[in-house]
């Protein structure tokens, strides 16, 4: 019996990890596990699609009740993976993709790397350059101080790319998705 793929994609903010994950869901049937956050939605974001947007009190209750696989505070907001959103599709034998930072990847790796139940795979997605990343962050409407803070963090995050099984450059969405599909041995 085929084991479902648990694919972890990490990338600096603005490198396109969510867009790539959505394309894998659309084109290859992956379940994109949506992360919960206390951050307010950006104008184009939808609750339950881009993130599960919630208030801090609810998020902290989820922590206390053990409803999150892992969680972190990033830029003053809380982010976490609801356990049921992760485990349900895997129990159903469905391929899953998550977009998390390196700490989230490490937490998932501790549980799933040697699993007989899932095929655990990791990909670090990088932009073609920091200048392209700057342009992407500016286009999505982040204020200049946030762009600079995210660029500094991006340079640090890219130092962890060697911890991943594969590194994919996201210079073209279709090419990046096709490369990931090839790495995973997927067919449309």
FENZIJO-V290636 format. One record per residue. N is the residue number from 0. RES is the residue in three letters. PHI is phi in degrees with one decimal (none if undefined). NEAR is the number of other ideal C-beta (glycine too) atoms within 12 Angstrom. Layout:
N;RES;PHI;NEAR, N;RES;PHI;NEAR
This chain:
0;UNK;none;7, 1;UNK;-71.2;12, 2;UNK;-85.1;18, 3;UNK;-68.4;30, 4;UNK;-85.6;36, 5;UNK;-110.0;38, 6;UNK;-100.3;46, 7;UNK;-107.5;45, 8;UNK;-116.5;50, 9;UNK;-120.6;42, 10;UNK;-171.8;41, 11;UNK;-62.9;37, 12;UNK;-56.4;35, 13;UNK;93.6;33, 14;UNK;-81.1;43, 15;UNK;103.2;38, 16;UNK;-63.1;40, 17;UNK;-68.9;34, 18;UNK;-63.1;28, 19;UNK;-63.9;40, 20;UNK;-61.2;39, 21;UNK;-63.0;25, 22;UNK;-65.0;31, 23;UNK;-63.9;41, 24;UNK;-66.9;27, 25;UNK;-67.3;17, 26;UNK;-87.2;24, 27;UNK;-128.0;28, 28;UNK;76.5;22, 29;UNK;-65.7;33, 30;UNK;-90.1;29, 31;UNK;-89.9;35, 32;UNK;-73.2;41, 33;UNK;-87.0;33, 34;UNK;-79.6;40, 35;UNK;-89.1;37, 36;UNK;-151.0;35, 37;UNK;-95.7;29, 38;UNK;-70.7;27, 39;UNK;-69.2;17, 40;UNK;-68.6;18, 41;UNK;-75.0;21, 42;UNK;-53.6;9, 43;UNK;-90.4;12, 44;UNK;-86.8;20, 45;UNK;-120.8;14, 46;UNK;-63.9;16, 47;UNK;85.3;18, 48;UNK;-109.8;17, 49;UNK;-85.9;25, 50;UNK;-151.3;30, 51;UNK;-94.2;30, 52;UNK;-82.8;25, 53;UNK;-146.5;30, 54;UNK;-87.4;17, 55;UNK;-64.8;22, 56;UNK;-61.1;12, 57;UNK;-64.0;21, 58;UNK;-60.2;29, 59;UNK;-66.0;19, 60;UNK;-64.7;18, 61;UNK;-59.8;29, 62;UNK;-60.7;26, 63;UNK;-59.9;12, 64;UNK;-82.0;14, 65;UNK;73.8;14, 66;UNK;-85.8;24, 67;UNK;-111.0;32, 68;UNK;-65.9;33, 69;UNK;-155.6;34, 70;UNK;-152.5;31, 71;UNK;-154.9;27, 72;UNK;-102.8;19, 73;UNK;-132.4;23, 74;UNK;52.1;21, 75;UNK;81.4;14, 76;UNK;-118.2;23, 77;UNK;-95.3;30, 78;UNK;-133.0;35, 79;UNK;-162.5;41, 80;UNK;-102.5;38, 81;UNK;-63.5;31, 82;UNK;-55.2;25, 83;UNK;-62.9;20, 84;UNK;-65.7;28, 85;UNK;-86.8;36, 86;UNK;-76.0;25, 87;UNK;-57.4;16, 88;UNK;-64.5;28, 89;UNK;-65.0;32, 90;UNK;-61.0;17, 91;UNK;-80.5;14, 92;UNK;80.4;19, 93;UNK;-93.4;26, 94;UNK;-71.3;33, 95;UNK;-126.9;41, 96;UNK;-124.7;46, 97;UNK;-125.1;45, 98;UNK;-112.8;40, 99;UNK;-140.0;41, 100;UNK;-81.5;36, 101;UNK;-62.1;30, 102;UNK;-68.4;23, 103;UNK;-63.5;33, 104;UNK;-60.7;38, 105;UNK;-63.7;21, 106;UNK;-64.4;25, 107;UNK;-65.6;36, 108;UNK;-61.9;26, 109;UNK;-58.9;15, 110;UNK;-89.8;23, 111;UNK;-109.2;31, 112;UNK;-57.0;21, 113;UNK;-106.0;11, 114;UNK;-72.2;18, 115;UNK;-86.0;11, 116;UNK;-90.1;20, 117;UNK;-134.1;30, 118;UNK;-98.1;27, 119;UNK;-86.7;29, 120;UNK;-131.1;36, 121;UNK;-131.0;37, 122;UNK;-135.2;41, 123;UNK;-104.6;38, 124;UNK;-98.6;45, 125;UNK;-122.1;34, 126;UNK;-76.3;36, 127;UNK;-61.5;20, 128;UNK;-163.9;19, 129;UNK;-69.0;25, 130;UNK;-65.8;15, 131;UNK;-63.1;23, 132;UNK;-61.5;35, 133;UNK;-57.3;28, 134;UNK;-61.6;18, 135;UNK;-63.7;31, 136;UNK;-65.1;31, 137;UNK;-67.6;20, 138;UNK;-64.5;15, 139;UNK;-82.5;24, 140;UNK;95.8;15, 141;UNK;-66.9;22, 142;UNK;-62.1;14, 143;UNK;-52.8;13, 144;UNK;-67.7;13, 145;UNK;-69.9;23, 146;UNK;-58.4;26, 147;UNK;-64.4;18, 148;UNK;-63.8;22, 149;UNK;-68.8;30, 150;UNK;-65.9;30, 151;UNK;-63.2;20, 152;UNK;-66.2;26, 153;UNK;-59.9;34, 154;UNK;-60.1;21, 155;UNK;-68.9;17, 156;UNK;-61.1;33, 157;UNK;-66.1;28, 158;UNK;-66.8;15, 159;UNK;-92.1;24, 160;UNK;-56.9;28, 161;UNK;-67.5;14, 162;UNK;-76.5;22, 163;UNK;-98.4;32, 164;UNK;-66.7;24, 165;UNK;-142.9;25, 166;UNK;-119.2;25, 167;UNK;-124.3;37, 168;UNK;-86.7;26, 169;UNK;-97.1;35, 170;UNK;-95.1;19, 171;UNK;-150.2;18, 172;UNK;-55.9;27, 173;UNK;-61.3;16, 174;UNK;-64.9;18, 175;UNK;-63.1;34, 176;UNK;-64.3;34, 177;UNK;-62.1;22, 178;UNK;-65.8;24, 179;UNK;-63.5;41, 180;UNK;-60.0;29, 181;UNK;-63.3;17, 182;UNK;-57.8;25, 183;UNK;-85.8;29, 184;UNK;71.4;13, 185;UNK;-93.2;24, 186;UNK;-127.4;10, 187;UNK;-71.6;12
